[in-house]
Amino acid sequence: MNHLTANPSLYDVVVVGGGPVGLWTALQTKLRNPKLNVVVLEKYADYQRIHNLFLESRSMSTDCKAPELHALIAKLKAKPILSTQLLESSLAKAAQDAGVVIQKNISITDPQKDLACFTNAKVFVGADGAHSTMRPAVVCEDPDNCFAKQEDIHYICDLSYIEEKEPVSMMQKVGMNSAVGNIMYEIHGRNSKKTTLRTFISKDVFEKMKEAKRKSPMSLDDPRIDPKVRQEFLSFLTMKYGKDLTAAIDLSRASVTTTSLGAYVSKKFVRKEGEKQWCLVGDAAFGVPYFRSLNNGFLSGTYLSKTIAAHYDPSAQRPDSKLSSFYSPLTFDDYERATHKLAANQVWKAKAKSYAINAGIGTVKSIHSLKAKS
């Protein structure tokens, strides 16, 4: 672990991971119990993700009474589609204003060893994403054996490029998709001209193109690109631009990537070690596709912050028995059960959405086939 700028023995709660979920959890923990000294340890100097996302209002629901938190929530709700950078910077400022210490360039590779200097901390939170180094410390297993569930649900292929034109309307897209023979949709940057054209592919096609990753994308004319996928992209863009396509988009600079949309659930979310509690939140705990992970992370972060605050304040009373502990966990056992329920529910919803997408693709292909025969 790199050098800390403050005495680690000062802190009561240590959050590993300074992305939106880690900051959301740390901020609420501090606001619920201002006496707690909370530190966030972030691996990178600058936030790494730059995409846009949809943040649901329900994900930001909280019973935390702090007016500054609700002012922040109102600000975020005003932009339901916002950049991850804006979300991270807003939460970081709010957390620091509340008294949370954020330490950057701190890499945790061996939690038991690297976090041993926090001698007075009783709660350690893993908010370090899908490839969490904290997960093995909570589950007490080899990193590859930490999951109760791990499965691919769908596969996608993205073509990313720069364009000036706005996205086509929903009605236009329906007609274009039926002509292409697959479901395709556009993802446009709010503050840039970058566009991603996304299509769904089969497992077999994914296996042929799986080397096309974000860190090593392929060009559209790469021989490893499935010819049918290439043709679907070109057909969609040709219908959008017609003879102006080559003038509008430099496809020689476009990049192709593939991704498996998987669901996974950690075997455990909480481990007690003497007086210490080790916890997972957000993608470190579980992940599902279709842009649900951040929303789930905010929900579980709210639950966990309430649990931590109650852990340090024994006078906190359990809510009315008529209220579900799923929404108001006050012990780490409650948090464990609540997160398992949330994970099971979201995995089921992801599978249902996958089924609906497959049904939609089947309908589009049928229409395409009929058009081809006529």
N, C-alpha and C positions, 0 to 999 in steps of 0.2 A: 504493500500500500504506500502511496506517495505521502509526502509530508503534509500534516494537518497544521492549519494556522492557529488553532486554538487547543487548549488542553482537553483531550478526549474524556477525561474523568469528570468533566462538567455536565455531560449529557445524560439525560434519562431515557430518551428514545432516539434510536438510530434508524434512519430510512435509507436503504441502499437503492439508488435509482432516482434521478432527478427529472424524469419525464413528467408529463401531466398527471398521471395517476399517483406517482410518489409525492409530488408537490401538493396535490389535492388532499391526500391522506395526511401529510405533515401539517398543512395549513389548518385543517379542521381539528386535528389533535391539539395543536397549540391554542386555538381559539376556545376549545371546549375546556381546556385546563391550562390557563396562562402560566401557571407555576412551573410547568414542565419545560425542561430545556430540550429542544428538538433539533437534530442536525440531519441534513440531507447530504448524502455522499453521491456525487455524480461523476461518472467515468470521463465524460467529454467536457472540453472547455465551452463548446457551442452545441446547441441542440441539433441533432442530426437529421430529423425528419422535416420535409418541406411540403408535404401534400395537404390537400384540403379534406375536411371531414364534416360529417353531420353529427352534431352533439344534441342528443334528445333532452328535452326539458326534464323528463322523469329522472334522468341520470344525475341531475343536479339538485334533486329534492333533498332537503336536509332540515332537521329540527334544531340545528345549531343556531343560537339566538344572535350571534354576532352580526351587527348591522353591516360591517364592512364586507362580510362574506356575501350577504344578500345583495349588496351593491354590485359586487363582482359578478354574481350569478345573473343579475339583471343585464349587465353589460354583455355577458356571453350569450344570453338568450336572444339578445337583439340581433345577433348574427348566427343563426342556426347552422349555416355553412361557413366555417372559418378555418384558417390555416392552423396547423399544429404549432407553428412558430409563434403566432399571436397567442394561442392558448397557453403555451409554455411560458412565454414572457410575462403574461398577465398573472398567471399563478405564482411565478417566481417572485414578482414584485410584491404581491399580496402576502406571500409567505414571509418574505424578509421584513415587510412592514409590521407583521404580527410578532416578529421576534425569532422566526425560524432561521437557523444558520445554514447556508448552502455552501458546501465545499466542493469545488470542481477539480477535475484532473485527479480524482481519487479512484483507483481501480481496485476492486475487490476480487481476488482470484481464489483465496482460501479464507472463507468467512471466519472459521474458528480461530485462525491465526491472525488474520488482518484486523479483526474487530476486538481482539483480546484487550487492546489498550483502553476500550470504553468500559472501565472497571465498574462504574456505578450505573450503567444502563441496564434496565430490566426488560426492555422490549427492543427487538431487532426486526425490522420489516424489510422483506425482499420485494422491491417494486422495480426490479431490474429486467423486466421483459421476458419474452418467450425463451430466450437462451440464458435464463437466470443462473447465476453462480450461487445464489442463495438457496435455490430449490433443493439441491442435495443436502445442504446443512439442515433443512427442515425435515425432509423425508428420511435422511440417514441412509441413502442408497447411492449407488453409482449413478452419474448423471443420465445414463441411457435407461435406467431402470426406475425412474421416479414417477412414472405415469400410471394412473389407474385406467385411463383411456387415452388412446392416441390413434387417430384414423384420418385418412384423406376423405373429404366429402365432395369436392369438385376441383376442376382444373381450369385455369384461365390462361389466355395469351394476350399480351398487350403490345400494341404498336404505338410508339410515342414519337411525336413530331411537332414542328412549329407551324402554326397556321393563323391567318387573320380572321377567317370567317367564323361566325357564331355557330353553335350546334344546331342541327336540324330539329324541327319540331317533333313532338311525340307522334303525331299522325304521319308525318313524313317518314319517321323512323320505322313505324310499323310496316309501311309499304316497302321500304328499302330492305328491311330484314327478311320479308317474305320473298323478295327477289334474290337476296344473297343466299338464303337457306339456313340462316343461323341467327341467334340473338346477339346483337352488337349494340354497344352504347358508348357515348363519348364522355370523357371526363376532362373538363376544361379548367385550367388554372385561373383563379380570380385575378391575380396580379401579374400574370404572364401570358404569353401566347402558346404555351405548351399544351398540347392536347394528347390524351391517351385514348385510343380506340381499343375497346376490350371485347373479346369474344370468348365463348366457352368451348373447350376442347375435350376430347375423350382421354381416358387414361393412356391408351396406346399412343396417341399423338403426343401427349405430354412426355412419355418416356423417350420418344424420338428427339424431342426438343428441350429436354430438361436442363441442358447445359446453358440455355439462354437465361441467365440470371441477371439481377440488377447490377451486379458488379462485373458481369461479363456478357453484356447484351450482344445479340446478333443483328446483322444488317438484314433488310428485307429480302435481298437477293442471295443470301447465304444458302448454299445447297442443302444445309441441314434443316431449313424451314420446310415444313410440310407444304407441298404444292397447293393443296386445297385451302389451307389456312391463308397462304399468301394471296390466293385468288379471292377469298372472301374479303380480305382487307381492301384489295384493289377495286373490287366490284362496288363496295360501299362508297369509297372515295370517288370513284368515277361517276356514280350516280349523284353524288353531292356536288361535284365540280364540273363534270362533263369534260369538254375539250380543254378547259382551263386548269386541269389538275396539275400538270407538270410545272406550270407557271406559279401555281398557288402554294404548292408544297414541294420541298426538296426531299424526295423520298430516299435519296442516296445517304442522307444524314439521319434518317429515321432509325429507331432501334426497336428490336423485338425481344421481349422477355416472357418467360412462363412462370407460373406460380401454382403450387398445389394449395388449395384452400382446405386446411385441416382443422380438426377439433382435437384438443387434448385437455386432460384434467390431471392435476398432480394428485398423487396418492394421499398426501396430507397437506393441510394449509397452516397447521399450527403444531409446534412441538415445545413442550416444557422441559427446561433444563435447570433444575434447582429453582432459583428465584427468577430465572430468565425465561422470556417467551420469545420464540422465533416464529415469525408469521410470513405468509405470502399474500400478495394482493395484486390485482390486475393480471396482466399476461403471465406473470411469474406463477400465478395460481392456476389459471385455466385460460384457454383461448378458443374462440370460435370465429368462423369467417363471416363475410358480408358486412365488414366494417362495424361489427358489434363489440369488439374487444375494448375499445376506449370507453364506451358507454357502460359496459359491465365493470370495467375498472373503477369508474367513478362510483358506481353503486356499492361495490365491495369496499372501496376506500372510505366511504361514509360509514359503513358498518364497522369497519376496523377502527376508525378514529374514535367512535363512540365507545367501543370496547376498551381501547387503550386508556381513554380518559377515566372510564369507570374503574379500570384496574388500579389506577393510582389514587382513586377517590372512593374508598370503601363505603362512604355514606350514600353513594349513588344508589337509588332504589330501582328495583326491577319495575318495568312498566306494568300497567294494568294487565291482569292475566287474560283479559279479553283481546288484547293486542298480540299479534304474532311476534315471536322473538326473531322471526325472519327479517322483520323490519327494524327491530330494536334490540340487537344483541348486546348484552352487558357483561358477558364472560367470554373467554376465548373458546370455550366449548360451544357457546351459542354461535360465535363467529364461524367456527368450523362447520357446524351444521347448516348455517345460513348460506355459506358460500357453496357447499355441496348442492344445496337445493337450487341456487342460482345457476350453477354450472350445468346441472342436469336439465333444467328448464331451457337454457340457451342452446345446449347441444341438440335437444329435441327440435327447437325452432329452426336451427340451422339445417337439420336434415329435412324438415318439412319444406323449407325454402328451396333446398336442392331438388327435392321431388317436383316442386312447382316449376322450377327452371327447366328441368328435363321435360316436363309436360309441355311447357311453352316451346322449347326447341323442337319437340316432336310435331307440334302444330305448325310451326313455321316451315319445317322441312316438308310436311304434307302439302302445304299451300304452294311451296316452291316446286314440288314434284308435279302438281297439277298444272301449274303455269308452264312448266317445261314441256308437258305433253300436249298442251293446247296450241 
